[in-house]
């Protein structure tokens, strides 16, 4: 589809990712792809049963063991304004083990999938920064750095952040040089 040529424009928005009018919304999914809490649950609820059915089909066919951490896959977006949902699995934070490469991979893989499906605009949540416990400032730094350095056909990478605290962490990261 799109030819990776440039780096996307990064924009920050405070709000609900399920309302983002973009080509693809990134879902901070769990490896089972069957919905859950946080962003995952919100996307499944707002998108309706078509998303869950597409995830069930992936589990029946190409992903019988689930989606590995750091990987991404696209499905329909059901009733969302977006055309696609790109499901990615971020790592659970652990002080005893550096898993930052897996968090970076979740963003890189989401952009790779966006290129495969021809998405020009993409909305990201703060992957791993919720129940997976990743420290906010570090999660924001990794996310912004990966997107800033990516070579992709995506024109806009929009971070749609649910709270003021998360928005402010991403704003700090976006203002820095990585």
C-alpha positions in Angstrom: 0.0 0.0 0.0 1.7 3.2 1.2 5.4 3.6 0.7 7.4 4.3 3.9 9.0 7.7 3.1 8.9 10.1 5.9 8.1 10.5 9.6 4.6 11.2 10.6 3.4 14.5 12.2 2.8 13.8 15.9 -0.3 15.4 17.5 -1.6 15.1 21.0 -5.3 15.1 21.9 -7.0 14.7 25.3 -10.1 12.5 25.0 -11.6 9.3 24.1 -9.8 7.2 21.5 -13.0 5.4 20.4 -14.2 8.8 19.0 -11.0 9.4 16.9 -11.8 10.2 13.3 -8.7 8.5 11.8 -8.0 5.6 9.5 -6.8 3.3 12.2 -7.1 3.2 16.0 -4.5 1.3 18.0 -5.9 -0.9 20.7 -3.7 -1.7 23.7 -4.9 -5.3 23.7 -4.0 -8.3 25.7 -2.6 -11.4 23.9 -5.9 -13.2 24.0 -7.5 -10.5 21.8 -10.9 -11.1 23.4 -11.4 -7.7 25.0 -10.5 -6.6 28.5 -10.4 -3.4 30.6 -9.1 0.1 29.9 -8.7 1.0 26.2 -9.2 -2.6 25.1 -12.6 -2.8 26.7 -13.7 0.7 25.5 -12.8 -0.2 21.9 -14.6 -3.5 22.0 -17.7 -1.8 23.6 -17.8 1.1 21.2 -16.9 -0.9 18.1 -19.5 -3.6 18.7 -19.5 -7.3 18.1 -17.7 -7.1 14.7 -14.4 -6.5 16.4 -14.7 -9.4 18.8 -15.8 -11.7 15.9 -12.7 -10.6 13.8 -10.5 -11.3 16.9 -12.1 -14.8 17.3 -11.4 -15.5 13.7 -7.7 -14.6 14.1 -7.5 -16.9 17.1 -9.2 -19.7 15.1 -6.8 -19.2 12.2 -3.5 -17.3 12.2 -3.0 -16.6 16.0 -4.2 -19.7 17.8 -1.8 -19.0 20.7 -2.7 -15.3 20.8 -0.9 -12.2 19.7 2.7 -12.0 21.1 3.9 -9.0 23.1 5.3 -6.3 20.9 3.4 -7.5 17.8 0.3 -6.0 16.1 -2.5 -7.1 13.9 -5.4 -5.3 12.2 -9.2 -6.0 12.2 -12.3 -4.2 11.3 -13.2 -1.2 13.5 -16.9 -2.2 13.6 -19.0 0.8 14.6 -16.0 3.1 15.4 -15.4 6.2 13.2 -12.0 4.5 12.2 -11.8 1.9 9.4 -9.5 -0.4 11.3 -8.4 -1.3 14.7 -4.7 -2.2 15.1 -4.4 -4.5 18.1 -1.0 -4.4 19.8 0.2 -6.1 23.0 2.4 -4.0 25.2 4.6 -5.5 27.9 3.8 -5.5 31.6 6.3 -3.3 33.4 8.8 -5.0 35.6 11.5 -3.2 37.6 13.7 -6.3 37.5 13.7 -6.6 33.7 14.2 -4.1 30.9 11.2 -4.7 28.5 11.4 -1.3 26.8 12.3 -3.0 23.5 8.9 -4.7 23.6 7.1 -1.5 24.2 9.0 0.2 21.3 8.1 -2.8 19.1 4.4 -2.4 19.9 4.5 1.1 18.4 6.8 0.1 15.4 4.7 -2.9 14.6 1.5 -0.8 14.7 3.0 1.6 12.2 4.1 -1.4 10.0 0.6 -2.8 10.0 -0.8 0.7 9.3 1.5 0.8 6.2 0.2 -2.6 5.2 -3.4 -1.6 5.3 -2.8 1.9 3.8 -3.7 3.9 6.9 -2.6 7.5 6.6 -3.8 8.6 10.0 -3.5 6.6 13.2 -4.5 7.1 16.8 -2.4 5.7 19.6 -3.3 5.3 23.3 -0.6 5.2 25.9 0.3 1.5 25.5 1.3 -0.2 28.7 0.9 2.9 30.8 -2.4 1.8 32.4 -2.9 -1.5 34.2 0.4 -2.8 32.8 2.1 -0.3 35.1 4.6 1.3 32.8 5.9 4.6 34.4 4.2 7.4 32.5 7.1 9.6 31.6 9.1 6.6 30.3 6.1 5.2 28.4 5.6 8.6 26.7 9.3 9.0 25.9 9.5 5.5 24.3 6.2 6.1 22.3 7.2 9.5 21.0 10.7 8.5 20.2 9.7 5.5 18.2 7.0 7.4 16.2 9.4 10.4 15.7 12.1 8.1 14.2 9.7 5.9 12.2 9.9 5.8 8.4 6.3 5.3 7.4 3.6 6.4 4.9 1.4 7.4 7.9 1.0 11.2 7.7 -0.4 11.8 11.2 0.3 9.8 14.4 -2.2 11.1 16.9 -1.8 10.2 20.6 -5.3 10.3 22.1 -4.8 10.4 25.9 -7.5 9.8 28.4 -6.4 11.9 31.4 -4.6 15.2 32.0 -1.7 13.4 33.7 -1.1 11.2 30.7 -1.5 14.0 28.3 1.1 16.1 30.2 3.6 13.3 30.2 3.3 13.0 26.4 3.5 16.7 26.0 6.8 16.7 27.9 8.1 13.9 25.7 7.0 15.6 22.5 8.8 18.8 23.5 12.0 17.0 24.2 14.4 15.7 21.5 13.9 12.1 22.4 
